[in-house]
């Protein structure tokens, strides 16, 4: 006997099924910029990378090696672990649009024998440029210089505009066109202070897709969102629906101020929406390892990851 559908899913109304989308886990980079977390030990970071690969995360940031010797040494050690353990993770490191920030990444690649993508960033919004005393010509010059240097080293470049969601088309158009012309293969759109709504996210991602299409270049779009308004997860899903190729997230939503998009909740929602065909049985272990390594407590009512919510 056939049973009727027991649940009518209104969630499927109006949502299109996007092409495959990837997640870049920034827990051991942006997540550690929270003022209230501990820096995990090197072994804990290795375990986190193993768990990331096990839950279907495609890429991981290893840090900002220009910040000091310990950060550099950790990046080299973690890159070697990814290589030796044959983890299916693409790794990347962050750098300001300064050659002196990118040089340690180049050296880390040479020492570890593991390719890395350089994520080079600079602020693009009017308020950011005003506070720094920059103008558009300066920002464009800095971006192009950093991209040129990275390309000459044979490394792939993702160009990041901080505070993208408060930047105008008149600023983003020349910046993105210049970045593409100089060899950037990825554009990372940032909601740095959690300003965007889902409508704003969709509008921005679609506008950037249109801009890329006009150039004829093969460039992908990544979304990096913060949770100041409590909209990081919603915005990440909106970015995916609108055509973002990769979304950044952190375990337990850690990060500066109110934090970032939560890796585990993003994966869960993608699974429930039918956008992800992946075994998530190790997701709980991932959450517990993030909590242990960063010295934070999983909230008692934390969705599906605490006994009180099951």
N, C-alpha and C positions, 0 to 999 in steps of 0.2 A: 504494500500500500504506500502510495506516494504522499508525503506530508507537505502541506503548504509552507511557504517561506515563513519562518517564525519571527523574523525581524525585518521590518522594512527600513532600509537605510537611506534616510534623507541626505546623508553626507555625500552620497554619490551624485546627487543632483547639483549640476553646475561645476563639478570638479572634473577636469580632464586628467587623463592618465599621462603623466609626463614621461619623456624618455628617461633612460637610466641616469641617475644623478649620484654624485659621489660626495662623501663627507671627509673633510679635513679636520682632524682632531687637534685642537690647540691647547689641550689641558696642560701640557708641560712647557707651554710658552705663555700664552695670554692668560690661561687659568691661574698661573702662579703670580700674576701681577695683582691679584687680590691682596689687600693689606692684612687679611685675617687668616692666611693659609701658610702652611709649612712647605719648604722645598723638599720633595720626596728624595730619598736616597737614590743613588745610581741604580741599585738592584731593583728598587720599587719602580723606577722609570722603565727599566727593561721589562718588568712584568706588565706594566701598563701597555707598552708597545705590543707585547704578545697578545694581550687581551683585545686591544684595538683591532689587530689583524683577525682575531677570532670572531669578532662581532660584525665584521664587514666594513669597518672603516677603511677607506682607500688611501688616505694620506695622513701624515702627522708632522706637526711642527716640532722641531727639536730644540728651539730656543733662539736666542739672539747672542751668538758667540762673541760679538764685539764688546759685550758688557764686562768681560773679565776672564782671567785664566781658568777659573773653575767652570764657567759657562762654556768656554771653548773646549776644555777637556771632556766635559760631559757630552757635548755634541759629537765629538770624535768617537767616544766610547759607544754611544747609542747608535751611531751610524754603522759602526763595525758590528754591533749586535744585529741590526737589521740585515746586514750582508751575510753574516755567519749563520743566522737562524733562518735565512731565506724567507723572511717575512714578506708578504705581499703588500708592502706599504711603500708609497712614494714619499720620500722625506723632503722637508723644506726647512729653511731657516729665515729669520726675519733680519732686516737691515734697514737703517735709514738710507735715504738717497745720498750716501756718502761713500766714496771709494774705501775709506778706512774702516767702514762697517762691513763692506762686502769682502774685503781681503781675507779676514779670518774664515769666512765660509769657503772661499777658494782653497785655503790651506787645509781646512777640515776635509774637503773632498779629496785632496791629494793624500792626506794621511790615512784616511779611512778606506779609500778605494771605492766609495759609495757615492753615486750621483746625488745631487741635491738641487732643488729649485730655489732660487733666490727670490724672496718676497720683500721687495724694496718699497718703502712707504714714505709719503709726504702729505701734509695737510693741504686740502684744496678749497675749503669753504672760506667765504669772505671773513668771517669772524676769526678763523684760525690764521689766515694770512695777516689780518690786522694786528692780532696779538703778537705775531712773530716779526712784524715789520717787513713782510714779503710782498711782492707783487707777482702777477701771473707770469711775467717773463722769467723772474727768478725761479719760480717753482718748475716751470717747463725746462729751464736750463739744468737744474739739479736732477730732474727726472731723467732727462736724455743722457746726461753724463754718467749716471749710475747704470742705466740700461746698456749704454755703449760698452762700458768697462766689463760688465757681466757677460755680455755676448762675446766679447773678445776672449774671455776665459773659457768659452765653450759651455757655459751654463745657461739653463733656461731661466727666463725672467717672468715673474708675476708682478705687475705694477699695481700698487695699492694707493688709492686716494683716501686718506683719512677724512672722515666727516663728509663722505660723498653725498649723503642724504640731505645735506644742507648746502650743497654746491649747485650752481646754476649751469644750464646747458652751455652758456657763453664761456664758462670756465672749463667745463669737462670736455667739450668738443675739441679744442686745441690740445689739451693735455692728453686725451686718449688717442687722438690721431698721431701726435708726436711719439707717444709710447709705442704704438703699433709700427710706425715708420722706422723706429730705431731698433725694433726686434723683440718687443714684449709679446708673449704669446698668450698671456692671461691678464684680464682686468679684474681686480678685486674691489667690489663696491662695499663700502663700510658705513654702517649705521653706528658710528663711533660713540655717540652719546645717547643712543636709544631714542632718537627723535622720530623715526618713521612709524607710520601706520601701515596696515597691509595694502591699502590703496596706493600709498606713496611708494611702497616697495615694488608693487606691480608696475607702476608707471615708470619708475627708474629703470628696472631691469628690461622692460620692453623698449624703452628709449635707447638704452645702450646696445641692445640686440640690433635695432635698426641702424644705429651708427656704425656698428661693425659690418653689417651687411653692405653698407655703402662703400666701405673700403675694399671689400672683396677678400679680406684677409681671414685666415683660419685662426681665430682668437676665441678663447673660451671666457665665460663669465663666472666669477665666484662671489658669494655673498657672505659678509661677516657682520653679524648683528649683536648688539648689546640689549640688555633687558631693563633699562631705566624706567620704561613705562609698562613693563610686564608683558611686552608684545614680541619678545625675541623669537619664541617658538612659532607664533602665528606668522610673523614676517618671514621666517625661514621657509615655511610651507608655501607662502605666497611667492617667494622668490623662485622656488622650485617650479611651481605651477606656471610661472611667467617665463621660464626658460633658462634659469641659472643652471650651470653645468656642475657646480660644486658649492657646497654650503659648509661654512666653518662652525665648529661647536666645541664645547668644553664639557668634560665630565662634571656632573652635578651643577652645571651652569655656572661654574666658577669664573672669576675674572674681575676686572676693575669695576669698582662701584657696585652696581646691582648684578654684575656678571654678564655672561654670554648666553647664547642659545645652548640648551642642554643636549649633549650628545645622545644620552640614553632616551630622553623623551622624544627627540627628533626621530631616532630609529624606530621607536615604538609606534609613533604616529604614521610614519612612512609605511610600516608593516600593516597597520590597521586600515590604511587607505588603499592598500593593494599596490603600492609603489615600490615595494621591496620584497624580494623573495630570498630571505636569508634566515638561517637558524640563529635566533637570538638567545639561546639557552645560557650563554655565558655573560649575558648583560648584567645580571645581578652581581656576578663576581667582579665585573668591571667597576660597577658602582661602589662596591665595598672596598676595592683596591684604591680607587680615587680618594675615598673618605679616609682610609688608613694612611696613605702616603701624604696627603695634604693636611692631616690633622683636623678634619671636620667631622661633624656628626650628621648622619643621614636623618632628616626630619622624620618624626614618628608617622606623620601622615603623607609621606612622600610617594604619591601615586602608587605604582606597583612595586616599590622597592623597599618597603618596610612592613613588618608583621601587622601593624595597625591598619594598613591599607589593602590587605589581601583578603 
